[in-house]
Amino acid sequence: MAHEPAPIDGLLSWLPALALSPLLLAQGVYVRRVTPRLPEAPGSRSGVAGGGPSLKLLILGDSAAAGVGAASQATALAGRLVDELMADFTVNWRLCAESGVTTRDLIARLAGVAGGRFDVAIVSIGVNDVITGGRTRQWTAALASLLDLLESAFGVRHVLLSALPPMHRFTALPQPLRWCVGLRARRFNDELLRFAGRDGRCAVVALDYPRDPSYLAPDGFHPGEPAYRHWAAAVAASIRQLPSGQAGEDRPARSSAGRQRGD
């Protein structure tokens, strides 16, 4: 059984933040005022591409899943992921994502979306839970509800949860706000790993980004296009490692046939 941190651990980690709360509040107001508001990437949010065994893919989440920071969906997570997989599979994909949503918000949005049957769901969620002050246990409870919904309404056979990005590197956030947000993101990621180990219905895709300024969008908060390419490669590798029968049908041989895009 994974070790659960004692409540005092969380209290001690947040004592500096409590002491700095007036400054952090002022910095948060400043960031909201001066940070550019980038749009979600334009382009198709569903399509069929590739050749080989069928893979029905559901991509969902927040602004990163929606492609904020990319010029189009073709160069955002969805497009890059389809590019990675289309030589191995016939990828039937759908993107359901919206900027600003927390995990509970995402569940509410999905309740109004027509269901379907999907082999794999890729979930990018948690950044807004971090910055809105949610607690890790509330977050993982919401994740469990999300998994229930994906299984019951969308027939998802396997869920890949993307780890939170390295928020301590977000240049849009001044210090010490960046340090405090980064600390919370690390705690959320630790809890995410424990949750996945307990639940058994999902796996975590770790994201080891290099320290390269191009991996951030111009707003200093969202992924840049190189980050989307890096992220998609990590997710595709995780999909290929799924046990036989969980990622599409039989394991395919690589092929370049039947390449079409949804956008």
For each residue, the residues with C-beta under 8 A, 3 or more apart:
1:
2: 193 194 197 198
3:
4: 194
5: 9 10
6: 9
7: 10 11
8: 11 12
9: 5 6 12 13
10: 5 7 13 14 187
11: 7 8 14 15
12: 8 9 15
13: 9 10 183 187
14: 10 11 17 18
15: 11 12 18 19
16: 19 20 176 180
17: 14 20 21 24 180 183
18: 14 15 21
19: 15 16
20: 16 17 23 24 176 180
21: 17 18 24 25
22: 25 26
23: 20 26 27 176 177
24: 17 20 21 27 28 176 177 180
25: 21 22 28 29
26: 22 23 29 30
27: 23 24 30 31 173 174 176 177
28: 24 25 31 32 177
29: 25 26 32 33
30: 26 27 33 34 174
31: 27 28 34 35 172 173 174 177
32: 28 29 35
33: 29 30
34: 30 31
35: 31 32 172 219 220 221
36: 218 219
37: 219
38: 68 69 217 218 219 222
39: 42 68
40: 63 66 67 68 97 98 99
41: 66 67 68 69 70 71 72 73 75 76
42: 39 72 73
43: 67 72 73 74 76 79 263
44: 47 73 261 262 263
45: 73 78 94 95 96 262
46: 93 94 95 262
47: 44 82 92 93 260 261 262 263
48: 90 91 92 93 260 262
49: 82 86 90 91 93 258 259 260 261 262
50: 82 85 86 87 88 89 90 91 258 259 260
51: 86 87 90 255 256 257 258 259
52: 87 88 89 90 248 252 253 255 257
53: 88 89 90 248 249 250 252
54: 89 90 92 119 248 249
55: 85 88 89 90 91 92 119 120 239 247 248
56: 92 93 116 117 118 119 120 248
57: 81 82 85 91 92 93 94 118 119 120 121 122
58: 93 94 96 116 118 120 121 122 150 154 156
59: 65 77 78 81 93 94 95 96 97 121 122 124
60: 65 95 96 97 106 110 121 122 123 124 125
61: 64 65 66 97 101 106 122 123 124 125 162
62: 65 66 97 98 99 100 101 106 124 125 126 127 128
63: 40 66 68 97 98 99 100 127 222
64: 61 67 68 69 77 124 127 165 222 223
65: 59 60 61 62 77 78 95 97 122 123 124 125
66: 40 41 61 62 63 76 95 97 98 99
67: 40 41 43 64 70 72 73 75 76 77 78 79 97 228
68: 38 39 40 41 63 64 99 217 222 223
69: 38 41 64 76 216 217 218 219 222 223 224 225 227 228
70: 41 67 73 75 76 217 223 225 228
71: 41 75 225
72: 41 42 43 67 75 76 79 263
73: 41 42 43 44 45 67 70 76 78 79 95 263
74: 43 79 261 263
75: 41 67 70 71 72 79 80 225 228 229
76: 41 43 66 67 69 70 72 73 79 80 225 228
77: 59 64 65 67 80 81 122 124 223 228 231 232 235
78: 45 59 65 67 73 81 82 93 95
79: 43 67 72 73 74 75 76 82 83 261 263
80: 75 76 77 83 84 228 229 231 232 233
81: 57 59 77 78 84 85 93 122 232 235 236
82: 47 49 50 57 78 79 85 86 91 93 261 262
83: 79 80 86 232
84: 80 81 232 233 235 236
85: 50 55 57 81 82 88 89 91 236 239
86: 49 50 51 82 83 89 90 91 259
87: 50 51 52 254 255 256
88: 50 52 53 55 85 240 252 254 255
89: 50 52 53 54 55 85 86 247 248 252
90: 48 49 50 51 52 53 54 55 86 258
91: 48 49 50 55 57 82 85 86
92: 47 48 54 55 56 57
93: 46 47 48 49 56 57 58 59 78 81 82 262
94: 45 46 57 58 59 116 118
95: 45 46 59 60 65 66 73 78
96: 45 58 59 60 109 110 113
97: 40 59 60 61 62 63 65 66 67 101 124
98: 40 62 63 66 101 105 106 109
99: 40 62 63 66 68
100: 62 63 105 128
101: 61 62 97 98 105 106 109 125 128
102: 105 106 125 128 129 132 134 142
103: 106 107 125 126 129 139 142 143 146
104: 107 108 142
105: 98 100 101 102 108 109 128
106: 60 61 62 98 101 102 103 109 110 125 146
107: 103 104 110 111 142 145 146 149
108: 104 105 111 112
109: 96 98 101 105 106 112 113
110: 60 96 106 107 113 146 149 150 153 154
111: 107 108 149
112: 108 109
113: 96 109 110
114:
115: 153 154 155
116: 56 58 94 154 155
117: 56 154 155
118: 56 57 58 94 121 150 154 155 156 157
119: 54 55 56 57 156 157 158 246 247 248
120: 55 56 57 58 156 157 158 159 160 239 242 246 247
121: 57 58 59 60 118 150 154 156 158 159 160
122: 57 58 59 60 61 65 77 81 160 162 205 235
123: 60 61 65 146 159 160 161 162
124: 59 60 61 62 64 65 77 97 162
125: 60 61 62 65 101 102 103 106 128 129 143 146 161
126: 62 103 129 130 139 164 188 192
127: 62 63 64 130 131 164 165 167 185
128: 62 100 101 102 105 125 131 132
129: 102 103 125 126 132 134 138 139 142 188
130: 126 127 134 164 167 181 184 185 188
131: 127 128 181
132: 102 128 129
133:
134: 102 129 130 138 139
135: 138 139
136: 139 140 187 188 191
137: 140 141 191
138: 129 134 135 141 142
139: 103 126 129 134 135 136 142 143 188 191
140: 136 137 143 144 191 192 195
141: 137 138 144 145
142: 102 103 104 107 129 138 139 145 146
143: 103 125 139 140 146 147 161 192 195
144: 140 141 147 148 195 199
145: 107 141 142 148 149
146: 103 106 107 110 123 125 142 143 149 150
147: 143 144 150 151 159 199 201 202
148: 144 145 151 152
149: 107 110 111 145 146 152 153 154
150: 58 110 118 121 146 147 153 154 156 159
151: 147 148 154 155 156 201
152: 148 149
153: 110 115 149 150
154: 58 110 115 116 117 118 121 149 150 151
155: 115 116 117 118 151
156: 58 118 119 120 121 150 151 159
157: 118 119 120 246
158: 119 120 121 201 202 203 242 246 247
159: 120 121 123 147 150 156 201 202 203
160: 120 121 122 123 202 203 204 205 235 238 239
161: 123 125 143 192 196 202 203 204 205
162: 61 122 123 124 204 205 207 231 235
163: 189 192 204 205 206 207
164: 126 127 130 167 185 188 189 192
165: 64 127 170 185 207 209 223 227
166: 169 170 182 185 207 209
167: 127 130 164 170 173 178 181 182 184 185
168: 178 179 181 182 183 185 186
169: 166 178 182 209 211 216
170: 165 166 167 173 178 181 182 216 220 221
171: 213 216 220
172: 31 35 219 220 221
173: 27 31 167 170 177 178 181 220 221
174: 27 30 31 177 178
175: 178 179
176: 16 20 23 24 27 179 180
177: 23 24 27 28 31 173 174 180 181
178: 167 168 169 170 173 174 175 181 182
179: 168 175 176 182 183
180: 16 17 20 24 176 177 183 184
181: 130 131 167 168 170 173 177 178 184 185
182: 166 167 168 169 170 178 179 185 186
183: 13 17 168 179 180 186 187
184: 130 167 180 181 187 188
185: 127 130 164 165 166 167 168 181 182 188 189
186: 168 182 183 189 190
187: 10 13 136 183 184 190 191
188: 126 129 130 136 139 164 184 185 191 192
189: 163 164 185 186 192 193
190: 186 187 193 194
191: 136 137 139 140 187 188 194 195
192: 126 140 143 161 163 164 188 189 195 196 204
193: 2 189 190 196 197 204
194: 2 4 190 191 197 198
195: 140 143 144 191 192 198 199
196: 161 192 193 199 202 203 204
197: 2 193 194 200
198: 2 194 195
199: 144 147 195 196 202
200: 197
201: 147 151 158 159
202: 147 158 159 160 161 196 199
203: 158 159 160 161 196 238
204: 160 161 162 163 192 193 196
205: 122 160 161 162 163 234 235 238
206: 163 234
207: 162 163 165 166 230 231 234
208:
209: 165 166 169 212 215 227 230
210: 215 230
211: 169
212: 209 215 226
213: 171 216
214: 224 225 226
215: 209 210 212 223 224 226 227 230
216: 69 169 170 171 213 219 220 221 222 223 224 227
217: 38 68 69 70 220 221 222 223 224
218: 36 38 69
219: 35 36 37 38 69 172 216 222
220: 35 170 171 172 173 216 217
221: 35 170 172 173 216 217
222: 38 63 64 68 69 216 217 219
223: 64 68 69 70 77 165 215 216 217 227 228 231
224: 69 214 215 216 217 227 228
225: 69 70 71 75 76 214 228 229
226: 212 214 215 229 230
227: 69 165 209 215 216 223 224 230 231
228: 67 69 70 75 76 77 80 223 224 225 231 232
229: 75 80 225 226 232 233
230: 207 209 210 215 226 227 233 234
231: 77 80 162 207 223 227 228 234 235
232: 77 80 81 83 84 228 229 235 236
233: 80 84 229 230 236 237
234: 205 206 207 230 231 237 238
235: 77 81 84 122 160 162 205 231 232 238 239
236: 81 84 85 232 233 239 240
237: 233 234 240 241
238: 160 203 205 234 235 241 242
239: 55 85 120 160 235 236 242 247
240: 88 236 237 247
241: 237 238
242: 120 158 238 239 246 247
243: 246
244: 250 251
245: 249
246: 119 120 157 158 242 243
247: 55 89 119 120 158 239 240 242
248: 52 53 54 55 56 89 119 252
249: 53 54 245
250: 53 244
251: 244
252: 52 53 88 89 248 255
253: 52
254: 87 88
255: 51 52 87 88 252 258
256: 51 87 259
257: 51 52
258: 49 50 51 90 255
259: 49 50 51 86 256
260: 47 48 49 50
261: 44 47 49 74 79 82
262: 44 45 46 47 48 49 82 93
263: 43 44 47 72 73 74 79
